[in-house]
Amino acid sequence: MAVLLGTALPAQAALPDFAVAPWSLPVSSTELRLNGEASGALLAPHQPGWRGAQASGALLLMPQLRRDYDSGLSLALNGTFAAADPLSRGRYDGDAIELLSASARTGLGTLEIGITDGAGDVLAVGGPKVDPKVSLDDPRTSFYRDPLTGRAVTKLFALRTQVSASSNYAKFVYTSPSLFGAQLALSFTPTEGKQLPFLDAGPDVPGRQAAFWEAALRYETEFENATIAATAALSESRGEHKLPGQQGTSDLGVGARIDYPLNEELRVSLGGSWRQSNAYAFNVHQSWQPSVTRAQHVSAAITDGRWIAGMEYGNGVAKEVGIAALPRLGLNGAQASLGYRLSPSLNVSTGWQRLGYGRSSGTFFHGAPQLKMEAVYLHLNLHTSEQ
């Protein structure tokens, strides 16, 4: 990030004009471009087992080596490298190499091979988020720490309504161009390996998954002044080293969003998403025949120039699996947020979040079957102006 900061505008420039341009090195018809992002959060959680304020943060470097041809063909190598503390590891759980893939883009669509997201994530649609990094749904940064392990409490059951069973396992992804507002994505993930496809079978654990097939369809249109988008996605895989009752993962979800401008500066947004899986708490290694996990998220936001304010609500349930002695897990949360775009490279948000868990048997780390938490936060995000 220090290299990227060297490309910032002069210090005397006004803050609204402050921009960190990506570092770029053109070589003939090939270009090496480096984007980056640094984020930090100050948290004041109120939860059992933890007192006082804390801080969290993450650093991401996103290099791309790209070559464009006169025919319209574009070839690229893309990566995302991360360093983060336990509260800001997001969905990839601390992988230093979060994404690393090669892509080829033509007029017939884009083909991607490597460590990357599946079809369900590529075309995901959901409700508006004031700050996606600290949203109630699929956040990069969580606000609550398990005092026994030091990890985020949400690892036990994260609210994540995108169909993302194949995570960042090495895969093949095809994304079609948009045709009359419709777009299709397909992906195949041979194993849980995080190298090139087929080179690594993944962890040697019971219930390991293989042969993830994913498909997603997105449709976007305009009706009068409103922009409407919707998506549907599904994922199927095959279980390996199965214990009695274990099976392949079945995952499906839908989402929708509508944006309506009231005038040139003011815009209202509303949307939501829903997901169902037989993977207990969305853990693909715990895919059982009698298991059903569901989650839903709805949100609304209003944008006025550089300002955005929003509300979110989400809940989920992972039904008990007697054969595996897994209790029923429930979660319920709400969030109110306010964000401001200080400049093309600097965003800040603040807000309040409430999150609760319950279980049908056993206890959480504080010795009770109910876990209620809330927090206020301040989140700052510095990023290159072109990502």
N, C-alpha and C positions, 0 to 999 in steps of 0.2 A: 504493500500500500504506500510505502514511502516513495517508491518510484512514481506511482500514480499521482501523489500529491505534488510532485515536482512539475506536473503539467497544469496545475491550477492557475486560475487567473491571478493577476497581481494582487498583492495584499490590500492595496488601497481601493479595490473594487468594492462596491456595495454588496452586502450579504445576499440580497435577492439575485445578484448576477453571478454569485460564486458557483463555479462549475469545475469539476475534476474530469478532464478528458481522459479517455482510455489511452494508454501508451501504445503506440503503433510503430511498426517497422516494416515498410514496404520493401520487397525484394522482387524486382521484375514484376510479374503478374501475380505474385504471391504476397500475402500480407499476414504478419504476425501481430495480433492485437491482444492486449491484456486489460481486462476489466477487473474491478475489485470492489469489495464491500466490507466495511467495518461497522459493527453495530454493538451497542452497549445498553444495558438496562439497569436502572436503580429500582429495587423492589422493596416494598414494605409488606411482607406477608403476615397474616394472622392465622396460624395453624398449630396443631398440637406438635410438640417436640421441637419447635424452632421459635426463637425470639430475636427481634432486632432486624435491622435492614440488611440487605445483601445486594451484591452486584453480579451481573452476568454479561457475557459478551461472546462474539464470534467474529472471525476474520475469514473472508472468502477471496480466493484468487481464481479468476476465470479466463484462462488463456484460450485463444483460438488461432489456428493456422488455416488460412483460407485462400483458395484460388478460384477465380471466376473466369469462365471461358466465353468467347463471343457467341457461342451456340446457345448460351443460357444455362449451361451446366455449371454448378458450383460445388466444389469439393472442400471439405473442412475437417479438421481435427479439433474437438471441443473438450474442455475439461473444467472441473470445479474441484478445487483443493481447499480444505477447510481445517481450521483450528478453533476449538471452542471448549468452554468449560462444561461440566455435566448438565447444567440447566439449559444450554443453548445448542445442543447437539441435534435437535430436530429429529426427523424421521429416519435418518441414516445412522443414528446412534453412535456418533463419534468417528465414522470413517474419515480418514485423512483424504482419501480420494473418493469423493462423493459421486462424481460423474466423469467418465472418460470414454469418448466415442468418436467414431468417424462417420461422416454423413455425406450423402450425395443428393443434391437438389436439382430437379429438372422440372420442366413444365408438366410432367405427369405425376409429380409428387416428390416426397423426400424419403430416402431410405437411410436408416441409422443403425450402426452396429457397434456394440460395446456396452459399457456400464452406463446405463441410462434408465429413465422412467418408462413405464409401459403405456399402452394405448389409453387406459383410463385416466392417467394423469395428463397426458398430452392434450386431450380435448376436454378437460374438466371444466364444468360450469357450476357455480354456486352463488350464494348470497354475497353481497358486498362486504369488504373488510376495510376498516379504517387503516389498519397496519397489519398486513398478513403475517409478519414476523412474530407478532404477539397476539394473534387472533385466538379465540376460543377453539376454533376448528383448525387442526393441523398446524400448530404454531412451531416456529423455530425455537423460541425461548419459552420455557415454562416458568412459573413463579413459585413453585413449591418443591422443597427438597425433602427427601426421605432421610431422616436423621441417622438411620441405621446403615444405609448404603452410600449416602451422599448423592445419589442419582435423583432425577426428577420423579416425583410421585406419579405423574401421568404415565410412566412406563408400564404400570400395571394394567391400564386400560385407557388408551388415548382416544379422544374424540377426533376421528379422521374419516370424513364421509366420502372422499375420493376412492374409487376402486384402485387400490395400489398393492394388490397381493404380491406382485412380482418385484416390489421394491426397486432397488437399483442393481439387481442381479443382471449379469451380462445377457444381452438379448438382441433380437432383430426387430426393428420398428419401421413400419411404413405409414406415412401420413399423406393422404390425398390432397390435392388442391381443393379449394372451395368451389363448388359448382351449384349455382342457384341457391346459395346460402347453406348447402349441406357439405359436411366434411367427414371423412371416414379415417379411422386409425386402426391398424392391426399390429399385434406384436406377438412374438414367440420367444419364450425364455426357456432354454433347454434344461438348465439346472439352477441351483442357488449359488453357483460360483460367481465370483466378482473379478474374473479375468475375461478373456475373450470367450465367447460361447463355446461350450463343449470341453473346455480345458480343465475345469474344476467342478466336482459334483456338489461342493458346498459342505456345510458342517455334517459330521457323522453323528446324527441324533435321530431318535425315533420320530417318525412323522415328517421326515424331510420331504420337501416337495420337488417335483420335476415336471417338465413339459407344460409350462404355463402358456395357455392360449388366451389372448385378450383382444377384445374388440370394443370400439367406442364410435358412436355416431353423434355428431353435433350439428345443430341447425340454428342459424341466426337470420333474423329478418327485421325489417323496419315496418312499423304500423303507425301511420300518421307520424307523430314526432318521437314515438317510443322505439327503442331498440330492445328486441327480445331474443334471448339465447336459451337453448335447452340442450341437454345431453343425456345419453343413456350408455352404460358401459357394463361389461361382464367379463369375468375371468374364470377359467377352469384349469386345474392342474392334477397331477397324479401323485399319490402318496407313495413314499418308499420307506423301508424298514418299519412298517406299520405295526403298532401294538393292536390288540383286539379292539375293534370299534373305531380305529382311525381310518381316514380316507383322504382322498384328494380334496383340495380347497375349491369351493364354489363361492364366487363373490360377484355381487351385482349392485348397481346404484344408478340413481338419476339425479339431475340437478337442473335448475332454471334460474334465470335472472331477467329483470326488466329495468331499463334505465329510461327516465323521462325528464327531459330538460324543461324547466319552468321558464327560463330566460337564458341569456347568453352566459351568465355566471352560475346560476342555481340549477342543480340537478338532483333528482330524487332516484334512489335505487332500492330495489327490493328483490330478495331471492332466497333460495334454500336448496338443500341437498339431502339425500337419504341413501343409506347403504345397508345391505344385509349380507352376512357371510356365515358359513358353517365353521369358520376359524374362531375359536374361543377368544374373545377380546381382540380380534383381528390378528392373532398370532398364528401364522400359517402352520407352525409345528404342532399346534393344538387343534387340528381339524378333525372333528368327531362326528359320527353319524347322527347322534341326537342333539348336536350343538347348533344353536342359532344366536348370532350376535347382530343387533341392529343399532343404528345410530342415525340421528337427524340433526340438522342445523338450519336455522333461519336467521336472517338478519335484514336490517334496513339502514340506509345511510342517506345523508344529505350533504351535498358538496356545494360550497360557495367560494369560487375562486381557489385560493390556496388552502382554505379550511375544509375539513371533512369531519362530520360527527356521525356516530352510529351506535346501534344496539344489536347485540347478538344473544341468541338463546340456543342451547343444544342439550340433548340428552341421549342416553344409550343404555342398553342392557345386554349382558352376556348371560344367557341362561345356563343353569347348573348342568354339569355333566357328571352324573353319578358314577359311571364306569371309571372315570379318571379322578374322582374325589375333588372336582372343581366346583366351588360354590357359585351361586348366582351373584353377578356383579352388576351394579347399577351406577350410572353417573348422571349428574345434572348440573348445568352451569349457565351463568348469565354474565354479560359484560357490557359496559358502557365506555365508549372511547371518544377521544377528541384528537385530531391530528392536524398538523400544519406543515406545508411544504415551504421551508425557509428559502430554498434555492433549487435549481435543477439537480444538485448533488446532495442535498441535506434535508432530511425529514425528521420531525419530532412528533411523538404521540404520548398521550397520557390517558389514564383511565382507571377503572375499578373492575375487578373480576371476582365472581363467587363460583366455587367449584366444590361439589360434594360427591362422595362415594358411599355406597352401602353394599353389604354382603350378607348372604343368607346364613352362613356359618363361618366360624373362625373370627379373627380380629385383625385389624390393621396394626401398624407399628406402635400405636399408642394404647393398644389393649382394648379397643372397642370396635363393634361391628359397623359403626358409622364414622365417617371422616368428613368434617366440614371445614372448609378453608376459604379465605378471601384475601385479596391483596390490592394495593394501589401501586402504580408503576409509572415510570418515566422512561421512554425508549427513544434513543437517538440512532439514526441510521445515516452513515456517510457512504456514498457510492459514486462510481463513475457515471457521468451524465448520459452515456450511451451503453445500454446493456441488452 
